Amino acid sequence: MKIEVGQKLYREVFSRNEPPQIKEVTVIKVGRKYFEVEGESVSWRQNKITLENLRYENKEYSQWNYQLYLTKQHILDMQEKRTLEKEIKDVLTSYGSLGITLQQARAIKAILDNK
């Protein structure tokens, strides 16, 4: 993957009381090992992000760690996967009967066997 000055990247931003948001950032400087981005907030502007994995890691305060992605679609796919996983877990971890038919149970089992 080649990162270039001016390239747009995407970051998923989590907040306590709001759904995750996708923020667009712009690459402003590229070095041999790290690159820097300009964002909307001073708190993380121009931090060094590793070229190898598009990740910023703050050794002193891990809550500021974040991952950048090449496309917005990648984040949307991850969000959809989390939502589907939660819905599946909610059904499969309920007490008593799952409320599904025998055919649905067989279909689920077939999917799980095809790992």
Sequence and secondary structure as in RCSB ss.txt:
>XXXX:A:sequence
MKIEVGQKLYREVFSRNEPPQIKEVTVIKVGRKYFEVEGESVSWRQNKITLENLRYENKEYSQWNYQLYLTKQHI
LDMQEKRTLEKEIKDVLTSYGSLGITLQQARAIKAILDNK
>XXXX:A:secstr
    TT EEEEEE  SSS  EEEEEEEEEE SSEEEEE S GGGTT EEETTTTEE  SS GGG EEEES HHHH
HHHHHHHHHHHHHHHHHTSSS     HHHHHHHHHHHHT 
